[in-house]
Amino acid sequence: MNSNCPVILNSQPVSVREISDWCERRIPDPSVPEWEKELFSFLNEWFSDADFVLAQTSGSTGEPKPVELPKSLMCKSAERTIGYFGLKKGDHILLSLPCRYIAGKMMVVRTIVGRMNLITADPAGNFDFLKNETFDFGAMVPNQIFKILEKPSGMEILQKIRNLLVGGSAISSSLEAQIAPLSNRVFSTYGMTETASHIAIRELSGAQRSDFYQCLHGISVSVNENNCLRIHLPELAEPLQTNDLAELQSETSFKILGRADSVIISGGIKYSPEIIEKKLEGLFAQRFIISSLPDEKLGEKLVLVIEGNDSPTQSVKEKLETILPSFELPKSILFLEQFPETSSGKIIRGEVQLALKSAGNI
C-alpha cells in the first residue's frame, strides 16, 4: 500500500490529505449522512499526531465516560483479530457500524493495519447489496441481524460474509437458533471500550458453537472474590476489573452470567436478572426485564417490567408459573411505557427502577 494513501476505501486509495479535505468541506454539510461524517472524522483523528483516540464507554451502567485509548493498544487489538481470522492484505472488510462507537472504530483500524479494502455501508440500510458481493470479515449488532433475517433472502445475505461478528448487546436464544445453521462462521464477541473492542469470541454457527468465550492470543482471565471477570492484557500494567459475573472453564475460556451491579438480593437470596430473563425469552412480544423494588419483609422483591401499556396480568402470571420455579417468580408485573436506554439501545436498569419508584410503585 502506498504510504501516501494509507487507506483503501470502497476500493479506492485515499490519502491523509484527501481525508482532511473531505472533513473540512463536508462535515458542515447537512446533506452528508451522519455515519459518513463519523467515519471521516475518525480517520482524521487516527492520522493526527496524537498518540491516542478519544472514545466513550457505552453508558449502560452510568453516564458515558471519555476514554483516551492509546493507538498502540488499538493496533495490538487489530493484529490479534487479523491473526485469529487469518485475514490478509486486500481482503474485503464490511463496515456497517457507526464510528462513534469502538466497534466501528476498530473495524477501520483493522483495515488500516492489515492493508485491507474497507467497504462502507449505511448502518441503517437494508444490506440488499450483499446478494451480489462477498466479504471476508464484517460485524453487526443483533438488531441488524434480526432485520436481515426477516427477509426471504436473509440467510443468503448473511452467508456472504465469511467471518461475521455479532456484538454490542445481548444475543437472545431465538437469534442464536436462527444463526446456528448458517454456513459461514458467526461469532459473538466480548469486550469493551477500554480493551479496544473484543478480547474473546464464541462461535454461534457450525459444529464449534459454544456457550463459552475463548480469549484471543496472549489474553487471559481470572475472577475476583465476587466472581467478577478480570481481564489480563499484555499491553496493560494492571488487570482490568469488570462487573461481569463469570464462570471460568480455564484461564482463557469463560461464560458471562450477568452483571454484579444488577444482582438483586431478595429474602437473603441473590438473583441474577439476566439468568431469569433468559428463561423467559420468547414469552413476550415487547421488551422486558427483571427488576426489583423495596419490600418490607424481603428487603427487595423481584418484579417483571414489560415495556408498553398495561395489559391483563393474570395470563402473564400463569405463563410465568409454567416456566419459573416458585422462588424466582416475580411478586409484581409492572408496565413502563418506554424503557430508558443508552444511545446504542441498551436498557438502563437503574433508570427503570427510578421510573417505577417515581410512578409510585413502592
N, C-alpha and C positions, 0 to 999 in steps of 0.2 A: 504494500500500500504506500502511495506517495505520502511522505511526511507532511507535505503542504496540504494534503487532503486526507486528514486522519479519520474521516467518517465516510462510509458508503451508505447513502440514504436513498431508499427506493431505487437502487441500482445505479445511482449517480454519485461520483466523488464530490464531497463537499469540503471546502476549505474553512479554516477558522475565520478568515476574513469574510467569507460568504455568510457564515453563521452570525457574526457580529452585525453585518449589514442588514441581514434579514430581521434581527431583533430591533434594530434602530428604526427600520421602515414600517414593519408590520405589527409589532406588538401594540402600538396605539390604535391600530385599525380595528374597529368593532366588528367588521365583517369576517375577520380571521377567527376560526374556531378556537375555543379556549385550550383544547387539548394540544393543538398545534403550537400555540404560544408557549405552553408549558414545556414542550419538547425542546424548542429552540432556546428558551430561557435556561433550561438545564444544560444544554450543550455549551452555551455561552459561559455558564458558571464553571463547567468542567474544564474548559480550556483556559480559564483565567489563571492568574499567578498564585491564587490561594492554594494552600495545602489541604483544605477541607471543603466539604459541601455542606450547606445548611439544610437539614431535613427536620421533619416533625414526627413526634410519636403519634400513634393512632388516636389517642384521646379516649379509648374505651374504658379506662379506669380513672379518668380525671381530665383536666384540661390538656390539650395537646401541648407538648413542650418542644422547644427548638433543641436540636442536637447537632453538634459540629462533628460530622463524620470525616475522618481522615481519608483522603483519596487513596492512600496506600492500603487501608483496610478494605475499601471497596474493590480495589484491583485484586487483592488476595481472594475475596469472596467470588469475584468473577472467574478467576483462574480455577477455583475448586469446581464450580459449576461446569465450566468448559471441559475440564478433565473428566468429571464424572460421566457426562453425557457424550463424550467423545466428539465434541464439536470441533470444526476445523475452519480454516480460512475460506471465505467465500460462501459459507453456509447461509441459508436464508432464515432470518430471525424475525418473528412477528411481534411487533409492538402494538398491543391492543389494550394497554393500561395507561391511565393518565400519569404524567411525570411529576405530578405534585406529591405522589407517594413514593416510598422507597422501592416498591416492586417495579414501578415503571422506570425509575432512575436506573436501577440495576440492569434492566434489560438493555438499556442504552450502553452502559459501561461494559457489559459482556461483549456487545457487538464491537466496541472500540478495541478492547483488549485482545479479542480473538480475530480481529480484522474480518468481520463478517458483514453481511448485507442486511441492513435494518429496513424492513418493510413496515410502513406505518398504516394504522387503520383507526378510524374513529371508534373510541371505546363504546359509544352508544349505537354503533352501526349494526347492520343485520348479518354481516360476515358472509354474505352470499358469494362474494368473490372467491372464497376458499374452494368452491366447487371446481374452479379451473386452475388453482395454484396449490403448490405443496410447500411446506415449511419444515425445517429441521428442528426448530425449537420455538416455543411460544408459551405464554402464560395468560390465564384468565381468572376472573373471580367467579364464584358459584352462580351468581345471577346471570352472567353472560352465558355460562354453560346451559343453564335452565332454558334460557330463551332460544338458544340454538337447537336444543333437543326437542323443543316444541314443534320445530319444522319437520315435515316429512323426510327431508334430506339431512336432518340434524346429525345423525351418526356418521354419515358420509362426510359431512363438512368437518367435524372434529377429527376424523381419522386422516385428514390432510396435514395435520401437524404431528410429525413423527414423535416428538417428545413434548408433552403438554403438561405444564404445571398448573395446579389449581390452588389458590390461596386467598388470603385477605379476610376470610371469615370461615366459620364452621361449615363443614360439609355434611349435609343430612344423610341419613341412611338411605332414603329414597334416591337421592342423587348418586350416591355410591353404587347403588344397584343398577342404575342406568349406565354408569361409566364402566362397570366391571367387564361387560362383553366387548368393549372397543378393542380393535386390533392394534392400535398404536399404544405407546407407553404413556400412561397418565399418572401423575403423581400429586399427592397432597404435600404441602410444604409447611415447615415450622421455622419461624424466625421472627425477627422484629427489626425495627429501625436501627437500634443500637448495634445489631450484628450485621448490618448491611444486607438485609434480606435473609433468605433461608440458611439455616445451619444443618438442617436434616430434612429428609424426604421419606415418604412411604408410598408404595405402589398401590394404585387403585384399580388397575386393569391387569388382565392376564393371570397367569399361574402364580406370580410372585406377590400378589396383593396381600396386604398385611395391615393389622391394627397398630403396628409398631413403626416408629420413625427410626431411620438409620442415619447416623451422623455422616457428614461429608468428611473427606480425608483430613486428618490432623485435628479434628474436633472431638472432644469427649464431654460427657455429662456426669453429674452426680446429683444428689438431693441433700437438702439441709435437714435439720431436726424436725421440720414441719412437712417433710416430703415434698418440698417445692424444688423445682428443677434449677440446677446451677450449671451454667454453660462455661466450658473451658476452651477459649480461643487462643491459639498460639500468639496472635497479634496483641492480645490484651494482657497487661501485667497481673491483673486480678480476675478471678472468675466473675461472670455476670450472673447475679442472682435474680431469678424471676419469681413471680407469684403464681406460677402454673403448677398445680399438683400433678405429680408424675409417678408412674410405675416404671422402674428400671428393669430391663431384661439383661442388659450388660452396660458397660461404661460408654458404649456407642449406640445403644438401642433403648428406646423408651416409648411409653404411651402417655398421652396427656389425658388426665381425668377431669380437669376443671380448674377453676381459679380459687386460690386460698382466700382472696378478698371477697368472694361471693358465697363462701361456705355459710350455712345457716345452722345455728345451734338451737335446737328446739327440744325442750324437756331433757336437756343434758346429752342429746344425741346430735352428732354432726351430720349434716346433709349437704351433698354437693348438688346444686340445682341442675347443673349440666347433665349429670347421670340420670336424674329423674326425667328431664326434658327429652333425653334420648329415647327413653321408653315410650314417650307419648308422641313421637314423630308420626305424622300422617293422620293424627286424630282430628286435627282442626285445619280448616282452610286458611284461617287467619294465623298471624304470628302469635306466639305465646311465650311466657317464661314462668318459671317457678320463682317466687319471691317470698318475702316474709313481712309480718307486721308484729308490733309489740303485743304480748299476751300476758295476762296477769298470772296464769298458772305455769305456762310453758316458757316464759321469757320471750320467745319469738314463736310465732305459728306459721306454718307453711301456707302459702296462698298461691293459687293459679291465677295468673293475669293474662287475659286474652285481649288482643288489640281489636278495637271496633266497638260497636254499640251493644248494649245489653241484649241478651237473648235468654230463653229458658235454660235454667241451670240444672234442672233435675235429670234430664237426659245426659248432660255432661257428667254429672256425678255417677250415674250408672255406668257410663263408659269407663270412667277412671277406676271404678271398683273392680272391673274385669281385668285391668292391666297392672295396677299398682298394689303392693301389699298394704295392709291397713296402716302401718306406721309411716308410710310415705304419702298417704292420701292428704291432699290439701284441705285445710279446715274451712277455707272460703274460696269461692270462684268470683273473681272481680273482672271488670272491663275497663279499659283505658282507650279512649278514642284514638289516640295516636301515640306510639312509643317514642320517647326521646332517643335520638341516635347520633352517632358521630357522622362526620362528612362522608365516611366510607360505608355507612349503613349498619354499623354495629350498634346493637341496643345498649344503652347506658343504664345498667341495672340500678345504680344508686339513685338516678333521677326518676326511675319508675317508682321506687319506694317513696321518694319525696312527693311525687304526684299523687300517689294513693293516700298518703297521710294528709296532704293539703285538701283532698276531697272528702276528708272526714272518715276514712276507712281505718279507724283505730279502735 
